[in-house]
Amino acid sequence: MARKRIIVLGGGIGGMVVANQLRKRLSGEHQVIVVERNPRHYFAPSYVWLAMGWRKQETISRELSRLLSRGVQLIQGEISRIDIGEKRIFVGEDEVRYDYMVMALGAELTPPSIPGLPEAAYSFYEVSEAQRLRDALASFDGGRVALVVAGLPYKCPAAPYEGVLLADYLFRKKGIRDNVQMEMFVPEPAPMPVAGPAAGQMIHELLQGREIGYHPRHRLKTVDPAKKQVTFEDDATAEYDMLITIPPHRCPEVVASSGLTNESGWVPVDQRTLQTSAEGVYALGDMTTITLASGMPLPKAGVFAHGEAHVVARNIAADIAGIPGSARHTFNGDGACFLETGFGKAAYATGNFYAEPNADIKLRKPSFRWHWGKILFEKRWLRGWF
Ligand SMILES: Cc1cc2nc3c(=O)[nH]c(=O)nc-3n(C[C@H](O)[C@H](O)[C@H](O)COP(=O)(O)OP(=O)(O)OC[C@H]3O[C@@H](n4cnc5c(N)ncnc54)[C@H](O)[C@@H]3O)c2cc1C
């Protein structure tokens, strides 16, 4: 069997899992290389806790090299070009050739695409932003808080709701909730529409019970930092004293220029095998677009990147071993996620997103059990159990 080189682009959730699983399944003669710009891995599901002041940056991150299995080579640097035709990529100026490539480069956040947004808004979608929000929340003593989801699609459908519910809980603990007016604006018609009407209703009731105004079908157009005002596409406006946003997302530029994206701007893949249109090239996680039977896209979430990575690793290993295509593994669309609600509780959504005609998702109501489930998951992930 000829020696093969598999390169994994990105050392986030999908990239780490696929690299470690490949290393486990392939003999030592084959090379597994991860290319990643950041030396540290940050566990995104904990960002909302970081923003509330309940976690420190050090406790939700690890050196990437410590999380990768022995025998996985790490190239730290910026991927500057992907050349599908020649089966090579560039890290800065350096060329790296491949036999198989797994792309797991995630989604980029683009606050500057909304005029006024970068100057005006706080966020908890990046570690540095979550820390800035933590400091602002610590000194906030009242006023209008607007949480705005700036565009579609965005990572983790539950995260904006966690953000607003935990901020409400924080204000209650500080004894200032009576001085705070909370409003949430989202482009979608209902909370987490992919999870179905029952889940949406439960979240809506949670927001109502906590006196958080909910405004669906509001797509952000501009922000005026001087007037402290947001304007939506239908020209409706809202005033704020503190603006928290989920910034717009896009597929990383380096992927867009590789020619693998479609009209959605993301990379289409076979939803069962994660193969792209290019031979020997797979893509997984947030950078992909998968359309569900309902017509909605599969949400961008780590749980999917994780599950997809297992499938891709097994199939590349099978291909190298010469096992015929008919015996390949497939991703079945199962997913789950916690939704922190405060007061030591979390809700928990689980089900099959590939079910037809609609995803078959059950949202379990908030309990202490699911909150502890999320804490346990965080600990296990940062110990590299995947
Ligand atoms: C606040 C928040 C809460 C979340 N909570 C949950 C949750 O509870 N459950 C859940 O399932 N998901 C959650 N998610 C979503 C989850 O984090 C993402 O869906 C997941 O990380 C996607 O994995 P990925 O491998 O596709 O991309 P990522 O994990 O984003 O990894 C992409 C990697 O590629 C690297 N990269 C990109 N471009 C380049 C380049 N040019 N050169 C070198 N390296 C590059 C990046 O540095 C990054 O490390 C949350 C996200 C956020 C922001």
PDBQT file of the ligand as one rigid body, heavy atoms in Angstrom, charges set to zero:
ROOT
HETATM    1  C1  LIG A 401     -20.973  31.040  21.675  1.00  0.00    +0.000 C 
HETATM    2  C2  LIG A 401     -21.030  29.715  20.978  1.00  0.00    +0.000 A 
HETATM    3  C3  LIG A 401     -21.620  28.625  21.597  1.00  0.00    +0.000 A 
HETATM    4  C4  LIG A 401     -21.689  27.406  20.962  1.00  0.00    +0.000 A 
HETATM    5  N1  LIG A 401     -22.272  26.355  21.605  1.00  0.00    +0.000 NA
HETATM    6  C5  LIG A 401     -22.365  25.163  20.982  1.00  0.00    +0.000 A 
HETATM    7  C6  LIG A 401     -22.962  24.049  21.642  1.00  0.00    +0.000 A 
HETATM    8  O1  LIG A 401     -23.379  24.132  22.804  1.00  0.00    +0.000 OA
HETATM    9  N2  LIG A 401     -23.056  22.877  20.952  1.00  0.00    +0.000 N 
HETATM   10  C7  LIG A 401     -22.590  22.758  19.673  1.00  0.00    +0.000 A 
HETATM   11  O2  LIG A 401     -22.716  21.675  19.101  1.00  0.00    +0.000 OA
HETATM   12  N3  LIG A 401     -22.014  23.788  19.033  1.00  0.00    +0.000 NA
HETATM   13  C8  LIG A 401     -21.883  24.975  19.647  1.00  0.00    +0.000 A 
HETATM   14  N4  LIG A 401     -21.290  26.032  19.012  1.00  0.00    +0.000 N 
HETATM   15  C9  LIG A 401     -20.882  25.901  17.606  1.00  0.00    +0.000 C 
HETATM   16  C10 LIG A 401     -19.537  25.215  17.468  1.00  0.00    +0.000 C 
HETATM   17  O3  LIG A 401     -18.532  25.878  18.199  1.00  0.00    +0.000 OA
HETATM   18  C11 LIG A 401     -19.156  25.180  15.991  1.00  0.00    +0.000 C 
HETATM   19  O4  LIG A 401     -20.251  24.710  15.250  1.00  0.00    +0.000 OA
HETATM   20  C12 LIG A 401     -17.982  24.239  15.777  1.00  0.00    +0.000 C 
HETATM   21  O5  LIG A 401     -16.840  24.798  16.410  1.00  0.00    +0.000 OA
HETATM   22  C13 LIG A 401     -17.743  23.990  14.303  1.00  0.00    +0.000 C 
HETATM   23  O6  LIG A 401     -16.624  23.186  14.157  1.00  0.00    +0.000 OA
HETATM   24  P1  LIG A 401     -15.721  23.333  12.855  1.00  0.00    +0.000 P 
HETATM   25  O7  LIG A 401     -14.623  22.333  13.002  1.00  0.00    +0.000 OA
HETATM   26  O8  LIG A 401     -16.553  23.318  11.637  1.00  0.00    +0.000 OA
HETATM   27  O9  LIG A 401     -15.112  24.813  12.953  1.00  0.00    +0.000 OA
HETATM   28  P2  LIG A 401     -14.263  25.471  14.099  1.00  0.00    +0.000 P 
HETATM   29  O10 LIG A 401     -14.363  24.727  15.367  1.00  0.00    +0.000 OA
HETATM   30  O11 LIG A 401     -14.634  26.916  14.091  1.00  0.00    +0.000 OA
HETATM   31  O12 LIG A 401     -12.764  25.337  13.580  1.00  0.00    +0.000 OA
HETATM   32  C14 LIG A 401     -12.289  26.000  12.447  1.00  0.00    +0.000 C 
HETATM   33  C15 LIG A 401     -10.795  26.200  12.635  1.00  0.00    +0.000 C 
HETATM   34  O13 LIG A 401     -10.200  26.600  11.401  1.00  0.00    +0.000 OA
HETATM   35  C16 LIG A 401      -9.200  27.561  11.668  1.00  0.00    +0.000 C 
HETATM   36  N5  LIG A 401      -8.982  28.368  10.471  1.00  0.00    +0.000 N 
HETATM   37  C17 LIG A 401      -9.916  29.035   9.733  1.00  0.00    +0.000 A 
HETATM   38  N6  LIG A 401      -9.342  29.610   8.662  1.00  0.00    +0.000 NA
HETATM   39  C18 LIG A 401      -8.011  29.316   8.712  1.00  0.00    +0.000 A 
HETATM   40  C19 LIG A 401      -6.902  29.627   7.881  1.00  0.00    +0.000 A 
HETATM   41  N7  LIG A 401      -7.034  30.362   6.768  1.00  0.00    +0.000 N 
HETATM   42  N8  LIG A 401      -5.678  29.142   8.237  1.00  0.00    +0.000 NA
HETATM   43  C20 LIG A 401      -5.528  28.392   9.357  1.00  0.00    +0.000 A 
HETATM   44  N9  LIG A 401      -6.546  28.055  10.179  1.00  0.00    +0.000 NA
HETATM   45  C21 LIG A 401      -7.772  28.513   9.863  1.00  0.00    +0.000 A 
HETATM   46  C22 LIG A 401      -9.786  28.374  12.822  1.00  0.00    +0.000 C 
HETATM   47  O14 LIG A 401      -8.769  29.031  13.532  1.00  0.00    +0.000 OA
HETATM   48  C23 LIG A 401     -10.485  27.292  13.644  1.00  0.00    +0.000 C 
HETATM   49  O15 LIG A 401      -9.677  26.770  14.676  1.00  0.00    +0.000 OA
HETATM   50  C24 LIG A 401     -21.163  27.265  19.647  1.00  0.00    +0.000 A 
HETATM   51  C25 LIG A 401     -20.541  28.343  19.026  1.00  0.00    +0.000 A 
HETATM   52  C26 LIG A 401     -20.466  29.559  19.679  1.00  0.00    +0.000 A 
HETATM   53  C27 LIG A 401     -19.787  30.711  18.995  1.00  0.00    +0.000 C 
ENDROOT
TORSDOF 0
